[in-house]
Amino acid sequence: MKRTSAATNLAIVVACIVVAPSLASGQEPERVPSGDLSDFFNPPGIKTEGLNSTTRLISPDKKKADPKEEDKDTGAMDANGAATEPSSTSPPADASDANPSASEEPETEPQPPEAASNTSGADRVKIEDEELGEIEGGISFGPPSVTNWRVGVVMATGANPVRNATCRIPIPIQWPEQTVSVYEENLPGEIKSVTWEDLGNIRLMTLQMVNVPPGTNVIATVTFTVSTSQIIAPKNTSIFRIPSKRSREIKAYYGESPEISMRNTKLKKQAKTLFQTTASDWAKVEGLYDWVRDNIEERSGDAKGSIETFLDKSGTGEDRVGLFIAMCRINKVPARMVFVDGSQYAEFYLVDNKEVGHWFPCKVSGIREFGSIGEPRVILQKGDNYRVPGEKKKLKFVPAKATIKGSRPRVIRFAREPLSVK
């Protein structure tokens, strides 16, 4: 299928804190213009009056698709409506790979996903230490920013019916600093099933449409209420050090990821040289952070990866974050990418004097914030190395995607957009 124009691309919007579209190529998340979204939900030539759309919750489909049937006459479309070749995915090769497993929801109304926190429960606790007295164990939280997010899908069929359309959409999950709840689901009758699938720290929502008649307009939206809090750095940082053991929680954040590589002699030498000080481990990590901020110029364009960014001494904001993460990993400090609405930052992991682990944020671009986040944004994804069913390669960022059987729709597009900020 030929790539459709931007003006006619189908819009499938599922408004939640969905992980934005394709960042696997290093691009910023796809953005829908702020303000009035009537043009987006009413593309040229698509009538919305009388649309079969009701506000309701759909119980997930518990039937598993036949693998043989899935391989028949299947084509994939990315978030921009572009066709991609069908592909198969092998099981995770090692412990760093995500281990997807379909989760079943009860027959009652499905609740928003409760993701297992990827940080220890000690982020808000206080630790008693004989020498230091009562100290704060890790990060604490400030006032939250509350946002309603509409994520959705708009599909318009042409002269032929769409036999089977499966739309995979990453949705936000809960973190210590973020809570997520479903505000409203507006799903038309053409949506036959909704299923949920966990990929480590990401949850995918899959909408399936079967035998959609010719000339049909489908608009499906889900609105989430997301509360994301400020992060306040600990008062005493001298107690934190690099973990000596690789627990299951952090094992995936030592190695290479797409566009985050450490295989360069000059890069390794620079990262290790910066670590050769008598300062605390916190201060050593902060030295890497400041070096990247002071020596790598931020430029617009496509992301090019950590090694090229280091050699060129310039890169996108995403590249600078990736370079900092690579330098941390070279020095055995677990680190990961955090994608937020319109931007990204890094998190690094240290343990305290009670062997309790903590993740700490740092903004590599913009205002200097090390260990804290003063302007909270909706968290779309944490982590930068995911194996996703249907993708041949691991992804740095998991995008929304549509897989179509038979005749393709005339218009299809994904979008995510904040509706309001309280």
C-alpha positions as CSV (number, residue, x, y, z in Angstrom):
1,M,0.0,0.0,0.0
2,K,1.2,3.5,-0.8
3,R,1.8,5.9,2.0
4,T,-1.3,8.1,2.4
5,S,-0.9,11.8,2.7
6,A,-1.0,13.6,6.1
7,A,-4.3,15.2,5.2
8,T,-6.0,11.9,4.7
9,N,-4.2,9.7,7.2
10,L,-6.7,7.8,9.5
11,A,-6.8,9.1,13.0
12,I,-7.1,6.5,15.7
13,V,-7.0,8.3,18.9
14,V,-6.8,6.6,22.2
15,A,-6.3,9.4,24.7
16,C,-4.4,8.1,27.6
17,I,-1.0,8.6,28.6
18,V,0.0,6.6,25.7
19,V,3.5,6.2,24.8
20,A,3.8,8.5,21.8
21,P,4.4,7.4,18.3
22,S,7.5,6.2,16.7
23,L,10.7,7.1,18.5
24,A,12.5,4.0,17.3
25,S,14.0,6.2,14.6
26,G,15.1,8.8,17.1
27,Q,12.2,11.2,16.3
28,E,10.3,13.2,18.9
29,P,6.9,11.8,19.8
30,E,4.1,12.7,17.3
31,R,2.2,15.7,18.4
32,V,-1.3,16.7,17.6
33,P,-1.9,20.5,17.6
34,S,-3.1,21.9,20.9
35,G,-6.5,23.4,21.3
36,D,-9.5,22.6,19.2
37,L,-9.2,19.0,17.9
38,S,-12.3,19.1,15.7
39,D,-10.2,19.1,12.5
40,F,-8.3,16.0,13.7
41,F,-11.5,14.1,14.6
42,N,-13.2,15.3,11.4
43,P,-10.7,14.8,8.6
44,P,-11.8,16.0,5.1
45,G,-14.5,13.7,3.7
46,I,-15.3,12.0,7.0
47,K,-18.8,12.5,8.4
48,T,-19.2,12.0,12.1
49,E,-22.9,12.7,12.5
50,G,-24.8,9.7,13.5
51,L,-21.7,7.8,14.3
52,N,-22.3,4.6,16.3
53,S,-20.4,5.7,19.4
54,T,-21.3,5.2,23.0
55,T,-19.6,5.7,26.3
56,R,-19.0,2.2,27.7
57,L,-16.4,-0.2,29.0
58,I,-15.7,-3.3,26.9
59,S,-14.6,-6.5,28.6
60,P,-11.3,-7.8,27.1
61,D,-11.5,-10.6,24.6
62,K,-10.1,-13.7,26.3
63,K,-9.8,-15.7,23.0
64,K,-6.3,-16.1,21.7
65,A,-5.8,-15.4,18.0
66,D,-4.8,-18.4,15.8
67,P,-1.1,-17.7,14.9
68,K,-1.7,-19.2,11.5
69,E,-4.6,-16.9,10.8
70,E,-2.6,-13.9,12.0
71,D,0.0,-14.6,9.3
72,K,-2.5,-14.6,6.5
73,D,-2.7,-11.5,4.3
74,T,-1.4,-9.3,7.0
75,G,0.2,-5.9,6.6
76,A,1.2,-3.4,9.3
77,M,0.8,0.3,9.4
78,D,2.7,2.6,11.6
79,A,1.4,5.6,13.5
80,N,1.5,7.8,10.4
81,G,-0.5,5.3,8.3
82,A,2.6,3.9,6.5
83,A,2.6,0.3,5.5
84,T,5.2,-2.0,7.0
85,E,6.2,-5.6,6.2
86,P,4.8,-8.4,8.4
87,S,7.4,-9.7,10.8
88,S,7.8,-12.3,13.4
89,T,9.3,-12.0,16.8
90,S,11.3,-14.6,18.6
91,P,11.2,-15.1,22.4
92,P,13.4,-12.8,24.5
93,A,17.0,-13.9,24.2
94,D,18.1,-12.9,27.7
95,A,16.9,-11.5,30.9
96,S,17.2,-7.9,29.6
97,D,14.4,-8.6,27.1
98,A,10.9,-7.8,27.9
99,N,8.8,-10.9,28.6
100,P,5.3,-10.1,27.2
101,S,2.4,-12.1,28.6
102,A,-1.2,-11.4,27.8
103,S,-3.2,-10.5,30.9
104,E,-6.8,-11.3,31.2
105,E,-9.3,-8.9,32.8
106,P,-12.3,-10.0,34.8
107,E,-15.8,-10.2,33.3
108,T,-16.7,-7.0,35.1
109,E,-15.6,-3.6,34.0
110,P,-11.9,-3.5,33.3
111,Q,-9.9,-1.3,35.6
112,P,-6.9,0.8,34.5
113,P,-3.7,-1.2,34.6
114,E,-1.9,-1.4,38.0
115,A,1.7,-1.8,36.9
116,A,4.3,-3.2,39.3
117,S,6.5,-0.3,40.4
118,N,10.0,-0.5,39.1
119,T,11.4,1.1,42.2
120,S,11.6,-0.2,45.7
121,G,9.0,0.7,48.3
122,A,11.5,2.8,50.2
123,D,11.3,5.9,48.1
124,R,9.3,7.7,50.7
125,V,10.6,6.1,53.8
126,K,13.0,7.5,56.4
127,I,16.1,5.6,57.5
128,E,17.4,5.5,61.0
129,D,21.2,5.7,61.0
130,E,23.3,5.8,64.2
131,E,25.8,8.3,62.9
132,L,23.7,10.5,60.6
133,G,20.5,10.4,62.6
134,E,17.2,10.5,60.8
135,I,17.6,11.0,57.1
136,E,15.5,10.8,54.1
137,G,15.9,7.5,52.3
138,G,15.3,8.6,48.7
139,I,13.3,11.0,46.6
140,S,10.2,12.6,47.9
141,F,7.3,14.2,46.1
142,G,6.0,17.7,45.6
143,P,2.6,19.0,44.3
144,P,1.3,17.0,41.3
145,S,0.2,18.2,37.9
146,V,-3.1,16.6,36.9
147,T,-3.9,16.2,33.2
148,N,-6.7,14.6,31.2
149,W,-5.3,12.7,28.2
150,R,-7.4,11.6,25.2
151,V,-5.8,8.8,23.2
152,G,-7.6,7.4,20.2
153,V,-8.2,6.1,16.8
154,V,-10.0,7.4,13.7
155,M,-10.4,5.0,10.8
156,A,-12.4,5.5,7.6
157,T,-13.0,2.6,5.3
158,G,-13.1,3.1,1.5
159,A,-15.0,1.2,-1.2
160,N,-14.2,-2.1,0.4
161,P,-14.7,-3.5,3.9
162,V,-11.8,-3.8,6.4
163,R,-11.9,-7.5,7.3
164,N,-9.6,-7.2,10.4
165,A,-7.9,-4.3,11.9
166,T,-5.8,-4.6,15.1
167,C,-4.6,-1.4,16.7
168,R,-1.7,-1.7,19.3
169,I,-1.4,1.4,21.5
170,P,1.0,1.8,24.4
171,I,-0.8,3.2,27.4
172,P,0.6,4.8,30.6
173,I,1.2,2.9,33.7
174,Q,1.6,3.9,37.3
175,W,5.0,4.9,38.8
176,P,5.8,6.1,42.3
177,E,5.5,9.7,41.1
178,Q,2.5,9.1,38.7
179,T,-1.0,7.7,39.1
180,V,-3.3,6.8,36.2
181,S,-7.1,6.2,36.1
182,V,-9.7,5.9,33.3
183,Y,-11.8,9.0,33.1
184,E,-14.0,8.0,30.1
185,E,-14.1,5.4,27.4
186,N,-15.9,6.3,24.2
187,L,-15.8,3.2,22.0
188,P,-18.1,2.5,19.0
189,G,-19.7,-0.8,18.2
190,E,-17.1,-1.5,15.6
191,I,-14.6,-2.2,18.4
192,K,-15.1,-5.9,19.0
193,S,-12.5,-6.5,21.7
194,V,-10.1,-4.8,24.0
195,T,-7.1,-6.7,25.4
196,W,-4.2,-5.7,27.6
197,E,-0.6,-7.0,27.4
198,D,2.4,-6.3,29.6
199,L,5.9,-5.8,28.2
200,G,7.9,-5.2,31.3
201,N,7.4,-1.6,32.2
202,I,5.0,-1.0,29.3
203,R,1.4,-2.0,28.9
204,L,-0.2,-2.3,25.4
205,M,-3.9,-1.8,24.8
206,T,-5.1,-3.6,21.6
207,L,-8.3,-2.7,19.9
208,Q,-9.7,-5.1,17.3
209,M,-12.2,-4.3,14.6
210,V,-13.7,-7.1,12.4
211,N,-15.6,-6.7,9.1
212,V,-16.0,-3.0,9.1
213,P,-18.4,-2.2,6.2
214,P,-17.4,0.1,3.3
215,G,-17.8,3.8,3.9
216,T,-17.7,3.5,7.6
217,N,-16.1,6.0,10.0
218,V,-14.8,4.7,13.3
219,I,-13.7,7.0,16.1
220,A,-12.6,5.4,19.3
221,T,-11.3,7.4,22.2
222,V,-10.2,6.7,25.8
223,T,-9.5,9.5,28.2
224,F,-7.2,9.0,31.2
225,T,-6.7,11.3,34.2
226,V,-3.0,11.4,35.0
227,S,-1.4,12.9,38.1
228,T,2.3,13.4,37.9
229,S,4.2,14.8,40.9
230,Q,7.3,16.9,41.3
231,I,10.4,14.9,42.4
232,I,12.5,16.3,45.2
233,A,16.1,15.2,45.6
234,P,17.3,13.7,48.9
235,K,18.9,16.0,51.4
236,N,21.8,13.7,52.2
237,T,23.4,12.3,49.1
238,S,26.6,11.0,50.7
239,I,25.0,7.7,51.7
240,F,24.3,6.6,48.1
241,R,26.7,4.3,46.2
242,I,26.9,2.2,43.1
243,P,25.2,-1.2,43.7
244,S,27.6,-4.2,44.0
245,K,25.0,-6.7,42.9
246,R,22.9,-6.8,39.8
247,S,19.4,-7.5,41.0
248,R,16.6,-8.5,38.6
249,E,15.2,-5.0,38.9
250,I,18.3,-3.3,37.4
251,K,19.8,-6.1,35.3
252,A,18.4,-4.7,32.0
253,Y,20.0,-1.3,32.6
254,Y,23.7,-2.2,32.3
255,G,23.9,-3.1,28.7
256,E,23.5,-1.6,25.3
257,S,20.2,-0.4,23.8
258,P,19.1,0.9,20.4
259,E,21.1,4.1,19.8
260,I,22.8,3.8,23.3
261,S,26.1,2.1,22.6
262,M,29.3,2.0,24.6
263,R,31.5,0.3,22.0
264,N,34.0,3.1,21.4
265,T,37.5,3.3,23.0
266,K,37.5,7.1,23.3
267,L,34.1,7.1,24.9
268,K,35.0,4.5,27.4
269,K,38.2,6.3,28.3
270,Q,36.5,9.6,28.8
271,A,33.7,8.1,31.0
272,K,36.2,6.2,33.2
273,T,38.5,9.2,33.5
274,L,35.7,11.3,34.8
275,F,35.0,8.7,37.5
276,Q,38.6,8.6,38.8
277,T,38.0,10.9,41.8
278,T,37.7,10.5,45.5
279,A,34.2,12.1,45.5
280,S,31.1,10.2,46.6
281,D,29.4,8.0,44.0
282,W,26.6,10.5,43.8
283,A,29.1,13.2,42.9
284,K,30.8,11.0,40.4
285,V,27.5,10.5,38.5
286,E,26.9,14.2,38.7
287,G,30.3,14.7,37.1
288,L,29.3,12.7,34.1
289,Y,26.0,14.7,34.0
290,D,27.8,18.1,34.0
291,W,30.4,17.0,31.5
292,V,27.6,16.1,29.0
293,R,25.8,19.4,29.6
294,D,29.0,21.4,29.3
295,N,30.6,19.6,26.3
296,I,27.8,18.4,24.1
297,E,26.0,21.0,22.1
298,E,22.3,20.5,21.6
299,R,21.1,20.7,18.0
300,S,17.8,19.9,16.3
301,G,17.4,17.1,13.8
302,D,17.2,13.3,14.0
303,A,18.8,11.3,16.9
304,K,22.1,9.7,15.8
305,G,23.1,7.6,18.8
306,S,25.5,8.0,21.7
307,I,28.8,7.3,19.9
308,E,28.3,9.7,17.1
309,T,27.1,12.3,19.5
310,F,30.2,11.9,21.6
311,L,32.5,12.1,18.6
312,D,30.7,15.1,17.0
313,K,30.3,16.8,20.4
314,S,26.7,17.6,19.4
315,G,23.3,15.9,19.2
316,T,19.6,16.2,19.9
317,G,18.3,16.4,23.4
318,E,17.5,12.7,23.2
319,D,21.1,12.1,22.1
320,R,22.5,13.9,25.1
321,V,20.4,11.9,27.4
322,G,21.5,8.7,25.7
323,L,25.2,9.7,26.0
324,F,24.8,10.3,29.7
325,I,23.2,6.9,30.1
326,A,26.0,5.2,28.1
327,M,28.6,6.9,30.3
328,C,26.8,5.7,33.4
329,R,26.6,2.2,32.2
330,I,30.3,2.2,31.3
331,N,31.0,2.8,35.0
332,K,28.6,0.1,36.1
333,V,25.8,2.6,37.1
334,P,22.4,1.4,36.0
335,A,20.6,4.1,34.0
336,R,17.6,4.4,31.7
337,M,15.7,6.7,29.4
338,V,12.5,8.3,30.6
339,F,10.2,9.5,27.8
340,V,7.7,12.2,28.9
341,D,5.3,14.4,27.0
342,G,7.4,16.3,24.4
343,S,10.8,15.5,26.0
344,Q,12.9,13.0,27.8
345,Y,15.3,12.7,30.7
346,A,17.5,10.1,32.4
347,E,17.2,8.1,35.6
348,F,20.2,6.5,37.4
349,Y,20.1,3.9,40.2
350,L,22.1,3.9,43.5
351,V,21.7,2.1,46.8
352,D,21.7,3.7,50.2
353,N,23.5,2.7,53.4
354,K,20.8,0.1,54.1
355,E,21.2,-1.5,50.6
356,V,17.9,-0.1,49.5
357,G,17.9,0.9,45.8
358,H,16.5,4.2,44.4
359,W,16.0,5.7,41.0
360,F,17.0,9.4,40.6
361,P,16.0,11.6,37.7
362,C,18.1,14.2,36.0
363,K,17.3,16.6,33.1
364,V,20.3,16.7,30.7
365,S,18.8,19.5,28.6
366,G,17.1,22.7,29.7
367,I,17.2,23.8,33.3
368,R,19.8,22.0,35.4
369,E,18.0,19.5,37.6
370,F,20.0,16.6,39.1
371,G,18.1,14.3,41.3
372,S,14.9,16.3,41.0
373,I,12.1,17.3,38.6
374,G,10.4,20.6,39.2
375,E,8.1,20.7,36.2
376,P,6.4,17.3,36.1
377,R,5.2,16.0,32.7
378,V,3.2,12.9,31.9
379,I,5.5,9.9,31.8
380,L,5.0,7.9,28.6
381,Q,7.7,5.2,29.0
382,K,10.6,4.3,31.2
383,G,13.3,2.1,29.7
384,D,15.0,2.0,26.2
385,N,15.3,-1.6,25.1
386,Y,12.0,-3.4,24.3
387,R,11.2,-6.5,22.3
388,V,7.7,-6.1,21.0
389,P,5.6,-8.8,19.2
390,G,5.6,-8.2,15.4
391,E,8.9,-6.2,15.4
392,K,12.1,-7.7,14.1
393,K,14.4,-5.5,16.2
394,K,14.3,-4.2,19.7
395,L,12.8,-0.8,20.1
396,K,14.1,2.2,22.0
397,F,10.6,3.6,22.1
398,V,7.4,1.6,21.5
399,P,5.1,3.3,19.1
400,A,1.4,2.9,18.3
401,K,0.8,0.6,15.3
402,A,-2.0,-0.9,13.2
403,T,-2.0,-4.3,11.5
404,I,-4.6,-4.6,8.7
405,K,-5.9,-7.7,7.0
406,G,-7.5,-7.5,3.5
407,S,-8.5,-4.1,2.1
408,R,-6.9,-1.2,3.9
409,P,-8.8,1.7,5.3
410,R,-8.8,5.0,3.4
411,V,-7.6,7.0,6.4
412,I,-5.9,5.9,9.6
413,R,-3.9,7.8,12.2
414,F,-2.9,7.8,15.9
415,A,-2.8,10.7,18.2
416,R,-2.4,11.6,21.9
417,E,-3.2,15.0,23.3
418,P,-3.8,16.6,26.7
419,L,-7.3,18.0,27.0
420,S,-6.9,20.0,30.2
421,V,-4.5,20.8,33.0
422,K,-5.9,21.3,36.5
